[in-house]
Amino acid sequence: MKEKSQVIQWIKGHKKQLLIAGLGIAALIAVILAIKNKNALKAFWSSIKKVTETSAETITDTASAVSEVSSDTSTALSNTEKCVPQEVGRHIRNLHEGWHASADKIALAKEHNIVLKEGQTWVEAYTKGGSAA
């Protein structure tokens, strides 16, 4: 037990030296591995360079395509005209935390024999999509 406490005290007293020695050994191992695997590292870095160049070209192409699409307002108008109106039936909707249903919505739900739980509201049927009149 006494030897264990002496070792612990010695480690605490030599923290900086142990840290420097550990980092030095790790750096030495890294240098040795780099020298032994020089060709593999060159191939790895060249493949990374190719990937980054290809990615840069792709990003440039994508950015120009996006700017062309966003500047063409007629495309946006034609997309909205193609929307088909859809009927959404009446249903219960879960509200965000801390929100509560209004008294009107609770009364409407009761008319349909629905009892709302805490954090729920009633939604009447409506139409979504299509172009605005």
C-alpha positions as CSV (number, residue, x, y, z in Angstrom):
1,M,0.0,0.0,0.0
2,K,2.9,2.3,0.9
3,E,4.6,1.6,-2.5
4,K,1.3,2.4,-4.4
5,S,1.0,5.8,-2.7
6,Q,4.6,6.6,-3.4
7,V,4.1,5.8,-7.1
8,I,1.0,8.0,-7.2
9,Q,2.9,10.9,-5.5
10,W,5.8,10.5,-7.9
11,I,3.4,10.6,-10.9
12,K,1.7,13.7,-9.5
13,G,5.0,15.4,-9.0
14,H,6.2,14.6,-12.6
15,K,3.0,15.3,-14.6
16,K,4.7,17.8,-17.0
17,Q,7.6,15.5,-17.7
18,L,5.4,12.5,-18.3
19,L,3.2,14.5,-20.7
20,I,6.2,15.7,-22.7
21,A,7.6,12.2,-22.9
22,G,4.3,10.8,-24.0
23,L,3.9,13.5,-26.7
24,G,7.5,13.0,-27.8
25,I,7.0,9.2,-28.2
26,A,3.8,9.7,-30.1
27,A,5.5,12.2,-32.5
28,L,8.4,9.8,-33.0
29,I,6.0,7.0,-33.9
30,A,4.1,9.3,-36.3
31,V,7.4,10.3,-38.1
32,I,8.5,6.7,-38.4
33,L,5.2,5.6,-39.8
34,A,5.1,8.5,-42.2
35,I,8.6,7.6,-43.5
36,K,7.8,3.9,-43.9
37,N,4.4,4.7,-45.7
38,K,5.6,7.6,-47.8
39,N,4.1,6.3,-51.1
40,A,0.7,5.5,-49.5
41,L,0.5,8.9,-48.0
42,K,1.3,10.6,-51.3
43,A,-1.5,8.5,-53.0
44,F,-3.9,9.5,-50.2
45,W,-3.2,13.2,-50.5
46,S,-3.5,13.2,-54.3
47,S,-6.9,11.4,-54.0
48,I,-8.0,14.0,-51.5
49,K,-6.9,16.8,-53.9
50,K,-8.9,15.2,-56.7
51,V,-12.0,14.9,-54.6
52,T,-11.8,18.6,-53.4
53,E,-11.3,19.8,-57.0
54,T,-14.3,17.8,-58.2
55,S,-16.3,19.0,-55.3
56,A,-15.4,22.6,-56.0
57,E,-16.5,22.2,-59.7
58,T,-19.8,20.6,-58.6
59,I,-20.5,23.4,-56.1
60,T,-19.8,26.0,-58.8
61,D,-22.1,24.2,-61.3
62,T,-24.9,23.8,-58.7
63,A,-24.7,27.5,-57.6
64,S,-25.0,28.7,-61.2
65,A,-27.9,26.3,-61.8
66,V,-29.7,27.5,-58.7
67,S,-29.2,31.2,-59.6
68,E,-30.7,30.4,-63.1
69,V,-33.7,28.7,-61.6
70,S,-34.4,31.4,-59.0
71,S,-34.1,34.2,-61.5
72,D,-36.7,32.5,-63.7
73,T,-40.0,33.7,-62.2
74,S,-42.2,32.2,-64.9
75,T,-41.1,28.7,-63.8
76,A,-42.3,29.5,-60.3
77,L,-45.7,30.7,-61.6
78,S,-46.2,27.6,-63.7
79,N,-45.5,25.3,-60.8
80,T,-48.2,27.0,-58.6
81,E,-50.7,26.7,-61.4
82,K,-50.1,22.9,-61.6
83,C,-51.0,22.4,-57.9
84,V,-54.1,20.4,-57.4
85,P,-56.5,21.4,-54.6
86,Q,-56.9,18.8,-51.9
87,E,-59.6,18.4,-49.3
88,V,-58.4,17.9,-45.7
89,G,-61.0,16.4,-43.4
90,R,-61.8,17.5,-39.9
91,H,-59.4,16.2,-37.3
92,I,-57.6,16.6,-33.9
93,R,-54.3,18.4,-34.0
94,N,-51.6,18.3,-31.4
95,L,-50.5,21.7,-30.3
96,H,-47.0,22.9,-29.4
97,E,-46.0,22.6,-25.7
98,G,-47.7,25.3,-23.6
99,W,-50.4,26.0,-26.2
100,H,-54.1,25.5,-25.5
101,A,-57.2,25.1,-27.6
102,S,-59.6,28.1,-27.8
103,A,-63.1,27.8,-26.2
104,D,-64.6,27.9,-29.7
105,K,-62.6,24.9,-30.9
106,I,-63.4,23.0,-27.7
107,A,-67.1,23.7,-28.4
108,L,-66.8,22.6,-32.0
109,A,-65.2,19.4,-31.0
110,K,-68.0,18.6,-28.5
111,E,-70.5,19.1,-31.3
112,H,-68.8,16.2,-33.1
113,N,-68.7,14.1,-29.8
114,I,-65.0,14.6,-29.5
115,V,-63.3,15.2,-26.1
116,L,-60.0,17.1,-26.5
117,K,-57.1,16.2,-24.3
118,E,-54.6,18.8,-22.9
119,G,-52.5,20.2,-25.8
120,Q,-55.0,19.3,-28.5
121,T,-57.3,21.4,-30.7
122,W,-60.0,20.7,-33.3
123,V,-59.5,21.5,-37.0
124,E,-62.5,21.8,-39.3
125,A,-62.3,20.5,-42.9
126,Y,-60.6,22.8,-45.4
127,T,-59.0,22.8,-48.9
128,K,-55.3,23.2,-49.5
129,G,-53.3,23.6,-52.6
130,G,-54.4,25.0,-56.0
131,S,-54.0,28.6,-57.2
132,A,-55.3,31.5,-55.3
133,A,-58.4,33.2,-56.7
